[in-house]
Structure formats: C-alpha cells, structure tokens
Amino acid sequence: MSRSFRVGPGGRLVGRIRVPGDKSISHRAVMLGAIADGATRVSGFLTGADAISTMNVFRALGVRIEGPAGGRVIVHGVGLHGLRAAAGALDCGNAGTAMRLLMGLLAGQRFESTLVGDESLSRRPMRRVAEPLQRMGARIETNDGCPPVRILPGDGLHAIRYELPMASAQLKSALLLAGLYASGETVVIEPAPTRDHTERMLRAFGVEVRSAGPAVSLCGGQALHGAPVDVPADLSSAAFFLVGAAIAPGSDLTLEHVGINPTRTGCLEILRRMGADIEILAPRRAGGEPVADLRVRSAALRGIEIPPELVPLAIDEFPALFVAACCAEGRTVVRGAGELRVKESDRIATMAQGLAALGFDTRPTDDGIVIDGRGGDDAVFRAGRALAHHDHRIAMSLAIAALRASGAVEVDDTTNVATSFPGFVEAARGLGLDIEEHGE
Ligand code: S3P
C-alpha cells in the first residue's frame, strides 16, 4: 500500500524547526566509521530509510552498530581490512549514495558482494562507477549498467588518475574509497566542484587527502581513526521550507543548525538571486562542517537564468526551486542539469508532469527547464492530483506548492518521503501547512 498527501490550499509558514540530519553526511559517518579503528560516535544522525539501509548493510558486513537512539549512533569500527562477507545480498533500498559509495568500498575487499536496490534504484546508472573501478582492477558485473551490482574479489586495486565525465560527488567518493585500498595515489579530477563531505570526513578521521584546484587525491593503505561526527540538519530537507516560506505571503521561519557547506549552498544563492529574503544567522562549525540558522521571510521573487556553475551545488534542490520559479515574476531558465534525469526519478519530467497536474505548464528541455513564472500574491496552482513517482523530493516539492494553490493538492505515492525526511508531515503541519497523510 502506498501513502498519499492531501494539502489544503494557502496559508503561511511560521516558527522554528530543526529538520532531520544530513543524508550525505549520515551515510558517510557509518561507512567511514565502519572501516576506522575504534568507535565513531555520531549525533544528529538521519533516521530516514536511506541512512538506515547503509547501517544495515554494514551490520551484514560484520560491523557492530548501536542505535539510532535519539539521533545517536555508535559505529564500532573494524579497521580498513576488518569487513567480512555478508550472508546474502546487500539491500541499499532507495539509496543511490549507499550503492555507489559501497561499490568503491567493496571493490577493495577480498570477498564477493552483491548490491541490490528497490524499483527506482534498480533503474539508476551504475556504469559510471563500475567503469573507472574496473580500470583500477576491480571485477564488477552489472545488469546492463544497472543494479544488481556484483563485486568479485580480484588481484588488488591500483591507483588511477581519472577525470570525471560528470560532476558527481557519489562517483568522486566511490573512487576515493576504492583509493584507500589501492596501491599508489588515486587522483580524481572534477569538471565542477561537488559536495566535499567525503574529503572533509576522511581528513577528520586522520587520512591525508590532497586538494589542488579541481583535483583531489589520496594514497592507499592509510588507516582511519574513529572520530565524533555531529551531523547538521540537511539543507536539502530545509529547502522545501525555505521555498515554502519564500512563496507564502506572511511567512517567517527559522531553520536551525543547517549545514551550509559551500559545496551545498547553491539553492541559497539561487533563491537570493531570485529576490528571496534569507538571513544566515550565527554561522559556526559542527565537526568539520559549517552550520548556521537560516531565517527566511516571504518576498516577491523574480525569474533568473540559473548560472551553470551553481547547478551541481543545488542539484537536489531543483524540484523545490522549480516551485519557486512558478511563483516568481518572469522567466527562469535551468540548463546543464541533465543529471536531474537520473535521480530517484527523472526529476525534469516528473516535476513538469506534477506541476502540469496543478495547472502549471513548464517547458522541459534535454538538460533543464524553462518556467514562465506568474509572480504576484495570487494563487499560481489549482487543485489537482499529482504523482511523486517513488521520489521523496518530488512529493515534498508538490506538497509545498499547495501554499500558492487555489484548491487542495493531492500527491500520490509519497511513501519514500521517509527516505530523507521522516516526520515531514508533522513538521510541515507544525509550521502551518494544512497537510494530512493517508494510506499505509
Ligand atoms: C550525493 C550526491 C549527489 C546527490 C545525492 C547525494 C552524495 O548525487 O544528488 O542526493 O551524498 O554524494 P551525484 O553525486 O550523483 O550528483
């Protein structure tokens, strides 16, 4: 049985909230903690299904993990060579990050593993990771480039120097993790900066990671030492409320302890360029990551041409940004965002369909979208029923659109919201969204 949302039209978002922990950092805390020496104590861990999938995978690989209890997790590391073969296939659920980073990490092990995922993950491209790993000497089989992924023990990995064909932090991270098991220095060159949580956390765990312009490199065989990880609130989850407060007149919202790593803040820059009123309050550090409180108040938005260099830095926030663009005066143009087509759904197509179901036509292109926004304070969407296509971020973005709708917005297939934002419905309701959830 699937769940669905029914969101009443209008309203505003007011109050303070700390959204759940960062998904990217939660995955990495478990992975690096598992192959470290000693214990890694994690606070603020995301108890969403994606991060839990990663935890369960490492339990199956012989790692003792306590929690999550109140966002606290203790990973009892087994050291670089302490993982053991699992009894069965390793289920990554909906989590592309889990699967891709695990491919890199498992490529260096002396045992066989099989990675599987749900329906959406089973359609996502894995060749982009398998191919460079094979060049490093890994033995990897895919189902025509998609999961399941079978990783066989080989004769050991050797370092490569690799120019990434696309801006992907998952691919960069997979190669760095494989590089820990490779002889020599693995060098990864990015076409554009992407999130650097892996590099930061590796350094915090005592690994020497070098950065020189677009190149990041590490030498194999370095031991990791367990370290505390304070996971900030996920900017990608905060983004739904940032957009919601920006578009709903009378809103005034503070999002607490949000990660503002500069490789993630493209959405803040884009919203500000669109005229959003966002204040960054009390900037500070949590572990190796910058965090702040974000105060957002509604403001008149205007359409912009999104600078291509901001695209990888806002890649997960585009579904919500499309909603903002619909409510902005004038045209918003997104280009160079073809990666959106291979996320949990084809986010260009699924958002265009969802917005059309709410009476708003957009113009999707191969690698982006053109949105002629309506501006003003009136409703820009009408009552309708839209599909989330198994994609958490599509579901939450369409729910937020109800703030500027003339009638109720229904969103079907919302079960996967729990992958990244458990408690979304209660959180959104507490801030003023008239949202109910139905189904099992
Ligand atoms: C992630 C990287 C991004 C992002 C995903 C999480 C990560 O994917 O979309 O949600 O944690 O490294 P790509 O690196 O494939 O763009």
Residues whose N, C-alpha, C, O or C-beta is under 5 A from the ligand:
A	BS01	S3P	S24 T97 A167 S168 A169 Q170 L171 I315 D316
